[in-house]
Amino acid sequence: MSFLFAWAWGFLALVPVLIALYLLKIRRRPTTVSTLLFWQKLLEENRRRALFQRLRRLLSLLLFLLILLLLLLALARPVIGRLTRGGVSTVLVLDRRVSMRAVWEGTSNFERARQRALGIARQSDELRPTAVLLAGGETEIASPFSSDPAALAALLEKVRPTSAGGELGAGLALARQIATSQGENARVVVLTADPALKSAEDVEVLQVGRSVGNVAIVAFAARPVPSSPETLSVLLRVRNFSDERQRGEVEITLDERTLDVRPYDLAPDETFAATFPLLPEIAPSGRGWLIARLSPDDALVADNIAYAALPAREPARVLLVTAGDWFLENLLRADTSIQFELLEPGLFRTEMAAAFDAVILDDVALPDFDPARAEGNWLLIGRAAAADPL
């Protein structure tokens, strides 16, 4: 047995002083009374009880010394050698990947892992410090080796799971390096719900919760169709990660307005993939978010919803050079995908075309203008640029 604070035994030097104070006799005060008749009977009874009184005082003194010894033991904090020879330092790896957010029996896998981690952290002291690593996505050293159970518990209470996936390989490699730096008396403890992760010689895996069946949206994206920019080509991919056949549907909405509903019927480990066109109409107050939602919900709701931002569509800048054409002007004004400017023929210069996506010449003749050599997009209406009728 060893003691964390052996200096506490120095207080044993006070024992003789305490015994002396305990055995200190009380000085009797002389008093004059009217008769000794009653006092003689009392003295006789005290003589008969003298042995018992001495024993009682001795037992009281022993009890007093026992209490003092227990207080000194509590202050010295004894540690049994059998408990300190193995696994002195603990590197605690807490899995916080998205799979840990799965819920069964009302509690998430991550919360179960947190409670196990708190139990390990509470055992930390000067001979058994604990370091905390958060694995999932990027590995993070949340705490170096600490012997303060309260600080470790406060840290673990603040940890939250992420939406990242991936493997724990990088986190385990870092945990092994940290444990090696502590020498032979170190261990790595991993808290996870991943059934594929098994204990090894230098890693102890504590399974928390269980792996549950899950259907997830693994891909969701939208991009404009080159031949029709106002039409979106939507990619949707759903995978069944459970061991049973799963059926349901995917609802696609734009700013909470339903655009399409796609059913799925997936065998275990099967993927449903579809590419289809959509012609969305974005309201002026809308955010332009495409949202895909799976139904019904399963144990892991984090991957039952996916978002895709609609590609920004900048209006085409068009320069209309005309002496006046009411129909053509209103035709361009009615098209919301076009932002046009109006210019009189006498003010136009060919170098202005570089600032626009297209230039429309309405019955305008430009001397020495060759459309085949001109840069940009040109639309000539009414006559050729060299004053030849079309």
Stockholm file with secondary structure:
# STOCKHOLM 1.0

chainA/1-390         MSFLFAWAWGFLALVPVLIALYLLKIRRRPTTVSTLLFWQKLLEENRRRALFQRLRRLLSLLLFLLILLLLLLALARPVIGRLTRGGVSTVLVLDRRVSMRAVWEGTSNFERARQRALGIARQSDELRPTAVLLAGGETEIASPFSSDPAALAALLEKVRPTSAGGELGAGLALARQIATSQGENARVVVLTADPALKSAEDVEVLQVGRSVGNVAIVAFAARPVPSSPETLSVLLRVRNFSDERQRGEVEITLDERTLDVRPYDLAPDETFAATFPLLPEIAPSGRGWLIARLSPDDALVADNIAYAALPAREPARVLLVTAGDWFLENLLRADTSIQFELLEPGLFRTEMAAAFDAVILDDVALPDFDPARAEGNWLLIGRAAAADPL
#=GR chainA/1-390 SS CEETTGGGGGGGGGHHHHHHHHHCCCCCCCCCCSCSHHHHHHHHHHHHTHHHHHHHHHHHHHHHHHHHHHHHHHHHCEECHHHHSSCCEEEEEEECSGGGGCEETTEEHHHHHHHHHHHHHTTCCSSSCEEEEEESSSCEEEEEEECCHHHHHHHHHHCCCCSCCSCSHHHHHHHHHHHHHTCSSEEEEEEECCTTCCCCSSEEEEECSCCCCCEEEEEEEEEEETTEEEEEEEEEEEEECSSSCEEEEEEEEETTEEEEEEEEEECTTCEEEEEEEECCCCCTTCCCEEEEEEESCCSCGGGSEEEEECCCCCCEEEEEEESCCHHHHHHHHHCTTEEEEEECGGGCCGGGGGGSSEEEEESCCCTTCCTTTCCSCEEEESBCTTSCBC
#=GC SS_cons         CEETTGGGGGGGGGHHHHHHHHHCCCCCCCCCCSCSHHHHHHHHHHHHTHHHHHHHHHHHHHHHHHHHHHHHHHHHCEECHHHHSSCCEEEEEEECSGGGGCEETTEEHHHHHHHHHHHHHTTCCSSSCEEEEEESSSCEEEEEEECCHHHHHHHHHHCCCCSCCSCSHHHHHHHHHHHHHTCSSEEEEEEECCTTCCCCSSEEEEECSCCCCCEEEEEEEEEEETTEEEEEEEEEEEEECSSSCEEEEEEEEETTEEEEEEEEEECTTCEEEEEEEECCCCCTTCCCEEEEEEESCCSCGGGSEEEEECCCCCCEEEEEEESCCHHHHHHHHHCTTEEEEEECGGGCCGGGGGGSSEEEEESCCCTTCCTTTCCSCEEEESBCTTSCBC
//
